[in-house]
């Protein structure tokens, strides 16, 4: 009985001391997470805390990692294993102790082919994108307002797009394993000063031109249109080829139609029923002849083959899935001419066989 009373008194004193601040429980507010990835590329691999991307750790050559000072309780880890594999992992962290994870198996990641557009076809300059609560912060858009964002584990993400002169744009997107998803972000109207300056200061997006009144228009003269098109009422009109951007059937060849594709882009496409063959570089997907998804994420990407570049990442940001920059032009590997866009051939180069313009 006396022993029971003794323990009761001691417990009461312990609670009282803690309540008065005399007991420092700081060490029990955080813990450590230890684990090992079954595969990893240490040059890019990292482990961070979802919601606090500044709390991160590196991955050793053997795939092991240690993340310290993690808040005690249920948390979620963002684990980047390699350039194309990642995983999000819920963990219960013991205060003052360590959570030892079983071997962590990275999964195939998804990517967002992000394209940011400004009102009135103005050029997007010096834009940045951040994935809220994730380690992807302040990623720069290219000169076309594009970015290949990832690798991202299966899940949904909040994005923040910041472009000088425009209000910050917030949006969200979900991506699945191995998915290449196109995401178009439309900026709001720019600040008053930028509106007054017009495209004489901001410039115009690729494929449009700055008119004398400060507006971005498709054309002001025939020589600004691709061959076979003529400039009419500031628009290039004529028989657009497959995957050419369009606003109506009048901009496409007679054998194809201007359609809004699943991801919101309008392009000249041909119908197919699985019986008739699609042109070179296309496969029948649903009821449309579309670029081969293994190499080209969209019709926009199809049109970027042959575009100027300064590195592989620039080509991949344009939707060429395994894009390469060869002789300052975007391309991809191939095994035969049928895999290449029209006007291109599978040609041997210093890096192997890639799609190059026919000579």
C-alpha positions as CSV (number, residue, x, y, z in Angstrom):
1,X,0.0,0.0,0.0
2,X,2.8,2.4,1.0
3,X,4.6,1.6,-2.3
4,X,1.4,2.4,-4.3
5,X,1.1,5.8,-2.6
6,X,4.8,6.5,-3.3
7,X,4.3,6.0,-7.1
8,X,1.1,8.0,-7.1
9,X,2.9,11.0,-5.4
10,X,5.8,10.8,-7.8
11,X,3.5,10.7,-10.9
12,X,1.6,13.7,-9.5
13,X,4.9,15.6,-9.0
14,X,6.1,14.8,-12.5
15,X,2.8,16.1,-14.1
16,X,3.0,19.2,-12.0
17,X,6.6,19.9,-12.9
18,X,5.8,19.4,-16.6
19,X,2.8,21.7,-16.4
20,X,4.9,24.5,-14.8
21,X,7.5,24.3,-17.5
22,X,10.1,22.8,-15.3
23,X,10.5,19.7,-17.5
24,X,12.1,20.1,-20.9
25,X,10.3,17.9,-23.4
26,X,12.0,19.4,-26.4
27,X,13.9,16.2,-27.3
28,X,10.6,14.4,-27.5
29,X,9.0,16.8,-30.1
30,X,11.1,15.4,-32.9
31,X,12.5,12.1,-34.0
32,X,14.7,10.5,-36.8
33,X,13.7,8.5,-39.8
34,X,16.1,5.9,-41.1
35,X,15.7,3.7,-44.2
36,X,17.2,2.4,-47.4
37,X,16.1,2.6,-51.0
38,X,16.3,-0.6,-53.1
39,X,17.6,1.6,-56.0
40,X,18.8,5.1,-56.2
41,X,20.9,7.6,-58.1
42,X,22.8,9.4,-55.3
43,X,23.6,12.3,-57.7
44,X,19.9,13.3,-57.7
45,X,18.3,11.3,-54.8
46,X,16.9,13.1,-51.8
47,X,14.4,12.6,-48.9
48,X,12.3,15.6,-47.7
49,X,9.3,16.2,-45.6
50,X,6.0,17.0,-47.3
51,X,4.9,20.4,-46.2
52,X,8.5,21.4,-45.2
53,X,10.8,20.9,-48.2
54,X,13.6,22.7,-46.4
55,X,13.8,19.6,-44.1
56,X,15.7,17.2,-46.3
57,X,18.5,14.7,-46.4
58,X,20.7,13.1,-49.0
59,X,20.9,9.4,-50.0
60,X,24.2,7.4,-49.7
61,X,25.7,5.2,-52.4
62,X,24.1,2.1,-50.9
63,X,20.6,3.8,-50.9
64,X,20.5,4.5,-47.1
65,X,19.3,7.7,-45.8
66,X,18.8,9.5,-42.4
67,X,16.4,12.4,-41.9
68,X,16.7,14.1,-38.5
69,X,14.6,16.6,-36.6
70,X,11.4,15.3,-38.0
71,X,8.3,16.4,-36.1
72,X,6.9,13.6,-33.9
73,X,3.7,12.0,-35.0
74,X,2.3,11.1,-38.5
75,X,4.2,12.7,-41.4
76,X,4.7,12.0,-45.1
77,X,8.0,11.7,-46.8
78,X,8.7,12.8,-50.4
79,X,11.5,10.5,-51.7
80,X,13.2,11.3,-55.0
81,X,15.2,8.2,-56.0
82,X,16.3,8.9,-59.6
83,X,15.5,11.0,-62.6
84,X,12.3,8.9,-63.3
85,X,11.4,7.2,-60.0
86,X,10.0,8.6,-56.7
87,X,7.6,7.7,-53.9
88,X,5.5,9.4,-51.2
89,X,5.6,7.5,-47.9
90,X,3.5,8.0,-44.7
91,X,5.6,7.5,-41.5
92,X,4.8,7.5,-37.8
93,X,7.8,9.2,-36.1
94,X,8.3,8.5,-32.4
95,X,9.3,11.5,-30.3
96,X,12.9,11.2,-29.2
97,X,13.4,8.0,-31.1
98,X,13.9,6.6,-34.6
99,X,11.5,5.2,-37.2
100,X,13.3,2.4,-39.0
101,X,11.7,1.7,-42.4
102,X,11.7,-1.5,-44.3
103,X,13.4,-1.4,-47.7
104,X,11.7,1.4,-49.7
105,X,10.9,0.5,-53.3
106,X,10.8,3.5,-55.6
107,X,8.0,3.6,-58.1
108,X,7.8,4.9,-61.7
109,X,7.0,8.6,-61.5
110,X,4.8,10.9,-63.5
111,X,5.6,14.2,-65.2
112,X,3.6,17.4,-65.9
113,X,4.3,19.0,-69.2
114,X,3.5,22.5,-68.0
115,X,2.8,25.3,-70.5
116,X,2.1,28.8,-69.1
117,X,0.3,31.3,-71.4
118,X,-0.1,35.0,-71.0
119,X,-3.2,37.0,-72.2
120,X,-3.2,38.3,-75.8
121,X,-0.3,36.0,-76.8
122,X,2.3,38.0,-75.0
123,X,5.6,36.2,-74.2
124,X,6.2,34.7,-70.8
125,X,9.6,35.9,-69.5
126,X,11.5,34.9,-66.4
127,X,8.7,32.7,-65.1
128,X,9.1,30.4,-62.1
129,X,7.1,27.4,-60.9
130,X,7.0,26.0,-57.3
131,X,5.2,22.8,-56.1
132,X,3.9,23.8,-52.7
133,X,5.3,21.8,-49.8
134,X,7.6,19.8,-52.1
135,X,11.3,20.1,-52.9
136,X,10.6,21.5,-56.4
137,X,10.9,25.3,-55.7
138,X,11.6,28.2,-58.0
139,X,11.9,26.1,-61.2
140,X,12.4,28.3,-64.3
141,X,10.1,28.2,-67.3
142,X,11.8,28.2,-70.7
143,X,11.5,30.9,-73.3
144,X,8.2,29.4,-74.5
145,X,6.7,29.3,-71.0
146,X,7.2,25.5,-70.8
147,X,8.6,23.2,-68.1
148,X,8.7,19.4,-67.7
149,X,7.9,19.1,-64.0
150,X,8.9,15.9,-62.2
151,X,9.6,13.2,-61.3
152,X,6.4,13.3,-59.2
153,X,5.0,10.3,-57.3
154,X,1.4,9.3,-57.8
155,X,-0.7,12.1,-56.1
156,X,-2.1,15.6,-56.3
157,X,-0.1,18.8,-56.1
158,X,-0.6,22.5,-55.6
159,X,1.4,24.7,-58.0
160,X,2.3,28.4,-57.9
161,X,3.3,30.2,-61.0
162,X,5.1,33.5,-60.8
163,X,5.8,35.7,-63.8
164,X,7.0,39.3,-63.4
165,X,4.2,41.8,-64.2
166,X,1.4,39.3,-63.7
167,X,-0.6,38.2,-60.6
168,X,0.7,35.0,-59.1
169,X,-1.3,32.1,-60.5
170,X,-2.2,29.1,-58.3
171,X,-3.5,25.8,-59.7
172,X,-3.4,22.1,-58.9
173,X,-3.0,18.9,-60.8
174,X,-2.9,15.2,-60.2
175,X,-0.6,12.8,-61.8
176,X,-0.4,9.0,-61.9
177,X,2.5,6.6,-62.1
178,X,4.3,6.7,-65.5
179,X,1.9,9.4,-66.7
180,X,3.0,12.2,-69.0
181,X,0.3,14.8,-68.4
182,X,-0.1,18.2,-70.2
183,X,-1.1,21.1,-68.1
184,X,-1.9,24.5,-69.5
185,X,-1.9,27.5,-67.1
186,X,-3.5,30.8,-68.3
187,X,-2.2,33.9,-66.5
188,X,-4.6,36.6,-65.4
189,X,-4.4,40.1,-67.0
190,X,-1.1,41.8,-66.4
191,X,-0.5,44.9,-64.2
192,X,-1.6,48.2,-65.7
193,X,1.9,49.3,-66.5
194,X,2.5,46.2,-68.5
195,X,-0.8,46.6,-70.4
196,X,0.3,50.1,-71.5
197,X,3.7,48.9,-72.7
198,X,2.2,46.1,-74.7
199,X,4.3,43.6,-76.7
200,X,6.9,46.3,-77.7
201,X,8.3,45.5,-74.2
202,X,7.1,42.1,-73.3
203,X,7.5,40.5,-76.8
204,X,5.1,37.9,-78.2
205,X,4.9,34.1,-77.8
206,X,6.4,32.0,-80.5
207,X,4.4,31.9,-83.7
208,X,3.0,35.5,-83.2
209,X,4.3,38.9,-84.0
210,X,4.1,42.4,-82.5
211,X,1.8,44.8,-84.4
212,X,2.4,48.5,-84.4
213,X,-0.3,49.1,-81.9
214,X,1.3,46.8,-79.3
215,X,-0.9,43.7,-79.9
216,X,0.5,40.3,-80.5
217,X,-1.1,38.9,-83.7
218,X,-0.5,35.8,-85.7
219,X,0.8,37.7,-88.7
220,X,1.1,41.1,-90.3
221,X,2.5,39.8,-93.7
222,X,2.5,36.6,-95.7
223,X,6.2,36.0,-95.1
224,X,5.4,35.5,-91.4
225,X,3.3,32.5,-92.2
226,X,4.6,29.0,-92.9
227,X,4.8,28.0,-96.6
228,X,1.4,27.4,-98.1
229,X,-0.3,29.9,-95.8
230,X,-1.2,33.5,-96.4
231,X,-1.9,36.3,-93.9
232,X,-5.6,37.3,-93.9
233,X,-7.0,39.6,-91.2
234,X,-3.9,39.0,-89.0
235,X,-4.3,35.2,-89.3
236,X,-2.4,32.7,-91.2
237,X,-4.8,30.7,-93.4
238,X,-4.2,27.7,-95.5
239,X,-4.0,23.9,-95.6
240,X,-2.4,23.0,-92.2
241,X,-0.6,19.7,-92.0
242,X,-1.2,17.1,-89.3
243,X,-0.7,18.4,-85.7
244,X,-0.5,22.0,-86.9
245,X,-2.1,24.4,-84.4
246,X,-5.5,25.7,-85.5
247,X,-8.6,27.6,-84.6
248,X,-11.0,26.1,-87.1
249,X,-11.2,23.6,-90.0
250,X,-10.3,26.4,-92.4
251,X,-6.7,26.2,-91.1
252,X,-6.3,22.5,-92.0
253,X,-5.8,20.4,-95.1
254,X,-9.1,19.2,-96.6
255,X,-8.5,15.6,-95.4
256,X,-8.2,16.6,-91.7
257,X,-10.1,18.5,-89.2
258,X,-9.4,21.0,-86.4
259,X,-10.2,19.3,-83.2
260,X,-9.9,20.0,-79.5
261,X,-7.7,17.1,-78.2
262,X,-8.2,15.6,-74.7
263,X,-5.8,17.9,-73.0
264,X,-7.3,21.1,-74.4
265,X,-5.0,21.8,-77.4
266,X,-6.5,22.4,-80.8
267,X,-4.7,20.8,-83.8
268,X,-5.3,19.5,-87.2
269,X,-5.9,15.8,-86.9
270,X,-7.0,12.9,-89.1
271,X,-9.7,10.3,-88.1
272,X,-8.9,6.6,-88.0
273,X,-10.8,3.4,-87.2
274,X,-8.0,1.0,-86.6
275,X,-8.3,-0.4,-90.2
276,X,-6.7,2.4,-92.1
277,X,-3.1,3.2,-91.4
278,X,-2.1,6.6,-89.9
279,X,0.6,8.7,-91.6
280,X,4.3,8.3,-90.6
281,X,5.0,9.2,-87.0
282,X,1.4,8.7,-85.9
283,X,-0.7,5.9,-84.4
284,X,-4.4,5.4,-84.1
285,X,-5.5,6.4,-80.6
286,X,-9.2,6.2,-80.1
287,X,-10.6,7.8,-83.2
288,X,-7.6,10.1,-84.0
289,X,-4.2,9.7,-85.6
290,X,-1.9,11.1,-82.9
291,X,1.8,11.2,-82.2
292,X,3.4,8.1,-80.7
293,X,3.0,8.6,-76.9
294,X,6.2,6.8,-76.1
295,X,8.2,9.6,-77.6
296,X,5.9,12.6,-78.0
297,X,3.5,13.8,-75.2
298,X,1.3,15.8,-77.5
299,X,0.8,17.5,-80.9
300,X,2.6,20.4,-79.4
301,X,5.6,18.1,-78.8
302,X,5.3,16.8,-82.4
303,X,5.8,20.3,-83.7
304,X,8.9,20.8,-81.5
305,X,11.0,18.1,-83.2
306,X,13.6,20.0,-85.0
307,X,13.3,23.1,-82.8
308,X,16.5,24.8,-81.7
309,X,17.9,23.8,-78.3
310,X,20.8,24.2,-75.9
311,X,20.5,20.9,-74.1
312,X,18.4,17.7,-73.7
313,X,16.3,19.2,-70.9
314,X,15.0,21.9,-73.2
315,X,13.7,19.3,-75.6
316,X,12.1,17.2,-72.8
317,X,10.4,20.4,-71.4
318,X,8.7,20.7,-74.7
319,X,7.1,17.3,-74.4
320,X,9.6,15.1,-76.3
321,X,9.6,12.4,-73.7
322,X,13.2,11.1,-74.2
323,X,14.3,14.2,-76.1
324,X,17.9,14.8,-77.2
325,X,19.5,18.0,-78.3
326,X,21.6,16.9,-81.4
327,X,23.4,19.5,-83.4
328,X,21.4,22.2,-81.6
329,X,18.1,20.6,-82.7
330,X,15.5,18.7,-80.7
331,X,15.0,15.0,-81.7
332,X,14.7,11.5,-80.2
333,X,16.1,8.0,-80.8
334,X,14.5,5.8,-83.4
335,X,14.9,2.4,-85.1
336,X,13.1,3.2,-88.4
337,X,11.8,6.1,-90.5
338,X,8.2,5.2,-89.6
339,X,8.8,6.4,-86.0
340,X,9.8,9.9,-87.1
341,X,7.6,12.9,-88.0
342,X,6.9,13.6,-91.6
343,X,9.9,15.1,-93.4
344,X,12.3,13.4,-91.0
345,X,14.3,10.1,-91.3
346,X,15.9,7.8,-88.8
347,X,19.6,8.8,-89.3
348,X,22.8,7.6,-87.7
349,X,24.6,10.3,-85.6
350,X,27.4,10.5,-83.0
351,X,24.8,9.5,-80.3
352,X,23.1,6.8,-82.3
353,X,20.1,6.7,-84.7
354,X,17.8,9.7,-84.2
355,X,15.1,11.5,-86.3
356,X,16.8,14.1,-88.5
357,X,15.4,16.2,-91.3
358,X,15.5,14.5,-94.7
359,X,18.2,15.9,-96.9
